[in-house]
Amino acid sequence: MKKSLITLALCSFCFGLGFGLNNIAFSDTAAADKKIGYVNVDKILSSSKALKSADEQKVKSTTEMLKWYDTASADIQKQKTPEARKELIKKYEAQLTQKKKSIKDTYSKKVAEIDAQLNDAITKKSKEMGYDLVLRKDSVLYGGEDITSSILPLVK
């Protein structure tokens, strides 16, 4: 009984050792065949006309909202009674909240569209160039090839 347990333990150990060594050897050869690149996404975004346009639209909408706020404040100050002021304040606060949400949602939607377009452009160009893996530049410490200059012309 003891011999069969010892034999079973020895066989299990040998199997595990062989499997582990085989896995390490396979991993090393598989990684050597991969073509890895990286992209400076910040550089690409800073040259994006679509993102600049979205930022400008957000600033314009915010400026319009501030003008509206000044008008609303003046309207509140014109009210004679505290009850009328409170009622008007509630009304304008609800409108302000809606305006802020609208600006935020519009900007978020534009940024999401730009992000999707950028991801598609990077994926398409990377596959054309034969890359197996593409990372952001800020996550790469060593190795890989910078393909930012190949992606830049594709960004609008």
FENTAMO-V622222 format. One record per helix or strand. SS is the DSSP state (2 for helix, 1 for strand). FROM is the first residue (numbers start at 1). LEN is the number of residues. If there is no record, write none. Layout:
ss: (SS | SS)
from: (FROM | FROM)
len: (LEN | LEN)
This chain:
ss: (2 | 1 | 2 | 2 | 2 | 1 | 2 | 1 | 2)
from: (2 | 36 | 41 | 49 | 82 | 133 | 137 | 145 | 148)
len: (31 | 4 | 6 | 30 | 48 | 4 | 3 | 2 | 5)
